[in-house]
Each structure stands twice: as structure tokens, then as C-alpha cells.
Amino acid sequence: MSVRNLPPVYNKIAQHAVFPEMNHDERARYNFLANLNKHLAHVSTGNKVAFENRVEPKFEKEHGRKIASTEELKQAISKDAHYQVWSSLRRSTMEMRQQAGRSIVLRQAAELRDKVKALNEGKDSLILDESVKVPPYLLACDNHIMPGSYHTELIEDDVTPAANYDTGLFVTTAGLLGRYSDGGGKAIVSWVRKTYPDFNPKRILDIGCGMGHNVLPIAKAFPNAEVIGIDTGAPMLRYANARAVDLGITNVKFMQMDAAKTTFEDESFDWVQSTMFFHETGGKSIYKIMDEVYRVLKPGGLTLHIEQPQYTDDMSLFEKFIRDWDALYNNEPYWSKMHDIEPVDLMKSSGFREEDFMQIGAKAENDLDDGSQKADEPEDHGRSPIWNVFGAIKN
Ligand SMILES: C[S@@+](CC[C@H](N)C(=O)[O-])C[C@H]1O[C@@H](n2cnc3c(N)ncnc32)[C@H](O)[C@@H]1O
């Protein structure tokens, strides 16, 4: 591996007042895991070789036909030694990353809670609502092996799920989202400014905002807009608000709400945004949430959703399978479902018109000066910061 392929070092990540404290060993552990992740993207290229040279020919010899489904492919490739090594290492890096992050934040859970509380004190920009229920699909599993997912509170007013997420995103993406892990939000701002230079939204809604990584660049770019991020996870929202306060962003509010049933008025937003959200919502909720997006968006308003690269008809069975690895082994059970739905059909089912539908590509803007993805690097399927963005202008 050449030097240019190394991820940036963890010390370059941006700090803020509620960012967990990390000692030398914890940073070293994260650096190791980010490097291992990046290296595994290279190891992954051998899976295609294994498939073409060993797995497929063996299957054809035994069955007298080609592999017909991703399930058959999974069964066949699971016996291949190269795939086994790659797959188990990839799972292990995620488990190690989650446990490393957890030990960092749990030992300072009370201090983090208190720092967040102090920053949120007296601010009307954090609106929590205990009556909001975490949707069953989020309760059903620990998303991407993150213990307790986004909502679990181990102490009163806990913020550790968000703090863990904040420290560790760097590892999962090998530092490709930038210093503030906000490369997605920045990319969408650049695209919107270039494509609609006269767009001057007064009210912006970010659904499934998490701890606000990608809504802050939007709020910053449109300082005269009222920006609202909603999420069902109270720990995420507490941390998000404190982080925004510390970073001096004053036009954003964080509210606890289910995106499938918000309390906003009809046609009350100029822009409804989501980032890396829909692939973590289950079955019927995807449709209910899009109905809600349609309901709250003003006519002439813009909606954009940054998602995983979509499957296409011309995509090989192997590529679909490898892109679905996270659904199988990284506790991302809804990921495949999102890939199977055509975004245009999803949006049409809620009332958007086909002629207003748009689908664009976006790549994270990365302000870490070394470590940006080079053209000759293999894609880390499903994890690289290259996204499908779909959306529409509401008629
Ligand atoms: C992968 S995180 C994405 C966070 C954020 N958009 C970002 O770009 O960093 C997904 C978030 O969606 C939230 N979520 C899932 N279903 C939701 C729903 N129905 N309503 C509101 N938030 C939801 C989760 O709690 C989680 O914080």
C-alpha cells in the first residue's frame, strides 16, 4: 500500500466543547482501526477474483447453471477462504470500533452529560418530548453493532450514544468525511448553491438529524433560515444542541419527533433534507416518512435525500451482493430493502411527480488535507462517501 492511501491521523479531527476526551492509546486504537478499514477495502478486491475464478466456476460445475440470486451467491462464497478472512476482519473492525468508542465515552458519561447540560441550559433550541416513541425498527437491533443504538440511556440525560457516534465515524469512513464529519452536508450545500443560485429557503427541516453532523453546514450556509433537525433519539439531540451552541450556530433547533408523524403544519418548509437516514428506516415507515415529507413541504419547495448508491439493473449480482454485506453482517437489516426500492417510485407513492424527480451523485467534501480518496483507490463498498442523492421540487 502506498503512502498516499493512508487515512488522515486522528489528531486532525476537530474538537468542540462536548467532544469526549481521548488519551494517547485511545487515539492510537482509532488510528489502527481506520487504517485496517482502509486496508480491507484493498483486500476486498480479492473477493471479485475469488468469485470469478473459484466460486462461480465451482457452482456451475456442481449445478449445471449460473448462480441465480444473491442468496445463492452468499451460500457459495461463504465457503471461500479469502472471503471468510475479509468478512470476519470487516465485522471485527466494526465490533472493535464500537467497543473502543464505548469505553471512551462510558468512563466519562457523567462529565459529558454535565458539559452538555451546561451548554443547553436556558436555550430554547432543544425541545425534547418524552411521549415520542422510538420506532420498533430501531428497537429491533443495535444499528451497525452500536450497543444501545441511538436512543439507549444508561444514566439520566445520557449523551453517550451520540458521543460514541461522534468519535468513531472517523474510523468507519477512514476519515473521509472531513474534520467535523460533515462532508455530506457540505456537499449538498455546494450542489444546491450551484444548481439553484437564487434559492433562499426560510425554513429547512432535516429528518433523522442524529447529532447534527450534516445539518450544521446547511444552517451555516443559510444563516437567515430557521433550521430544524428532528430525531427520535434524545441522547443524539441533547448532544447535537450542545455541539451547535459551542460551534456558534444559532439558527438551528433540535426537536424530538418521529419523522413518520411530525407535528408540523402542512406546507410549512422550503427544504426538507435527510442524510444517511432512509436506509436505517424499516419497511412501511419509509413510505410513511416520505408521505410526511410531501405533506410538510411547500409547493415549489425542495427535498433531497443523501443515500447509499442505488442498485441498478445493469449492476452485477456480485456487486449487489458485496454492497449488501452490511445488511447481512453489520446489523443494517433495512439497507437491502432501501436498495430494492426505486427512489422515484417511493417519491411518486407520496404524491411527487415523476417529471419533478431528480437523482444526482454526491461525494463528501473533505477538509482534511491528506487522506482524501484518490481516483485509483478501490471503493469500500457501501462505506465510501460517494452517495446517491434523490429528490424533487414539489409541484
Ligand atoms: C445514520 S443516523 C444519520 C444522522 C444524520 N442524518 C447524519 O447525517 O449524521 C440516522 C438517525 O435517524 C434517526 N431516526 C431513525 N428513524 C427515525 C424516525 N422515524 N424519526 C426520526 N428520527 C429517526 C436515528 O435515531 C438516527 O439518529
The ligand as an ORCA input file, in Angstrom:
! r2SCAN-3c Opt
* xyz 0 1
  C     -27.369      7.206     10.476
  S     -28.101      8.346     11.551
  C     -27.928      9.750     10.483
  C     -27.717     11.003     11.238
  C     -27.546     12.289     10.462
  N     -28.551     12.494      9.454
  C     -26.164     12.433      9.881
  O     -26.080     12.673      8.695
  O     -25.194     12.341     10.607
  C     -29.847      8.010     11.466
  C     -30.659      8.780     12.513
  O     -32.050      8.657     12.178
  C     -32.806      8.601     13.384
  N     -34.131      8.045     13.068
  C     -34.445      6.825     12.589
  N     -35.772      6.716     12.371
  C     -36.320      7.916     12.705
  C     -37.634      8.448     12.663
  N     -38.676      7.713     12.252
  N     -37.822      9.717     13.038
  C     -36.795     10.489     13.450
  N     -35.517     10.047     13.509
  C     -35.275      8.772     13.148
  C     -31.940      7.764     14.312
  O     -32.277      7.963     15.665
  C     -30.528      8.263     13.945
  O     -30.117      9.293     14.781
*
